[in-house]
Amino acid sequence: MMSKNNYMTADGVAKLQERLEYLQNVRRQEVAERIKSAIALGDLSENSEYEDAKNEQAFLEGEIASIQQTLKNVQIIEEDVSNDDEVALGKTVTLIHSGTKAERVYTVVGAEEADLFSNKISNESPVGAAILGHKVGDKVKINTPNGEIFYTIKAISRD
């Protein structure tokens, strides 16, 4: 089975590695202490503390494995200085909605780093996929579950 590349910025990779270190070095120890304390309470067959701690441990190990898999297949978004006029991963794009004239500013990132509250959209999202490769002034049609939306690319920058 081939794994897909996880496109991320260098900053996103650093944050993910930081999270992994925290989970492995701090949270694992905390959960192990919870399990140890629960075992000390006695009869494990009716010990809800023990059961809860074991469930937390399983969830934690799943998250650690998921982050490790992501990092194993990570491809850092390289800054392409030769092509600053085209929308690509890592670029910040200002879009103007054709109907309302409202401006939206997004940074196009890989799916692992997407965070709409921080205006980071995935290259796999409808908007991200539609604007990739376009230039300032291009009108772009975006197919959404609610129908077509049209945007004009106002600006592209590297932030």
N, C-alpha and C positions, 0 to 999 in steps of 0.2 A: 504494500500500500504506500503510495507516494503522499508525502505531506506537502501541504501548500506553504508557500513562504508567508511569513508574518511580517509585513512592512511596518517599520516603526522608525521614529526619529531617535537619534542618539539619546536625547533627554528621556524619551519614553522607555528606552531599554534600561537606562540607569535607574529610573523609578521602579521598574519591574524587578530588577536585580536587588534593589534595596528592600522591596516587599518580600522577596524570596528569602533574603538573609534574615529579616525579622521573623518570618514564619518558622524558619528552620532553627534559629538560635534562641528566640524568645518564646514564641507561642508553643512550640513543641515542649519546652521545659515546663511552661505553665500547665499545659494539659497533662503532662506526665505527673505533675504534683497533684492535680485534681484526681487523677486515677489512683494514685498512691493513697491519698486521703480517703477516698471512697472505699478502697479495699480495707483500710483500717477500721471502717465501720462494721465490718463483719459480713454476714450472709449475703453473698453476691446475687443470689437468685431473686431477691426482693429488694435490691438496693437501687433505687432510682438515680441516686447520685452517680453510682458507678456506670449505669446504663447511659446517662446523659454525658458523662465524661468520655466514654468510649465512642459515642456518636460524634462528639466534637472532634475527637482524635481522627476519626474516619473522614470527616469533612475537611479537616486541616490537611491531612495527607493527600486528599483529592485535589485541593487547591495548590499544594506544593507541586504535585505531579503535573498539573495543568500549566503552571507557570514554567516549569522546567521544559515541558514540551514546546511551549511558545518560544522560549529563548533558544531552544535547539534549532528551531526553524526560522529564526529572526533574520531579516535582511534589513540592514540599516538604510534609511532613505539618504542617499548621497545628494549633496547639493550640486546641481548641474548649473554651473555658472555660464555655460555656453548658450543656454536657452532660457533666458529670463522672461521671454515674452509669451510663454506657453504654460498653461495650467498643468501642473504635475504634482506628485506627492511632495509634501513639505511646503508647498506654496500657499500663501494667503490670497484669497480671491474676494473681490468686492463685486456683488451681483446686484442688478437692479431688476425688480419684478416688473414685467411689462405692463401689467394691469394697474397695480397700485403705485408704482414708482418707488416703492419702499426699497431701501438698501439693506443687504445682508452681507456680512463679512464672515467668511469661513476659512479655516486652514484645512487642507486636504491631507489626511493621515491614513495609516493602515487601520484595518478593522479593530485591532487590539487596543488602539489608542483613542478611538473615537469617543467623543464626549460632547454631546450637543450643548450642555450647559457652559462649556468652555469654547463653543463655536468651532469644535474640531469634528469634521465629518469624515466618514470612511470613504475611501476610494471605491468601495463596493456599494455604497448607498445610491439611491436613484440620482440625487443631485451630484454627488462626487463622481460617479461613473459618467454622467452626462457631460460634465464640464472638462474632464481630463482631455488634454490635447488641444483645447481651444485657446484663442487669443483675445486680447482686449478688442472690444467692439463686436465680437461674435454674438449672435443671438442663439440661445440654446433652448431646445425643447426638452422638458423633463417629464417623463411619464410617472405619475403617482397613482396610488389607489383611487384618488378622488378625481383623476383626469389629468390632462396636460397642463403644465405651467411653463411659461416662457420667461427666461431671464436674459439680460444682456450683461456681458462681462465688462465691468467698468475699469477694474484695475487688477493687476497681479503683482504680488510682491513676495519677498522672502523675509519672513519674520523670525 
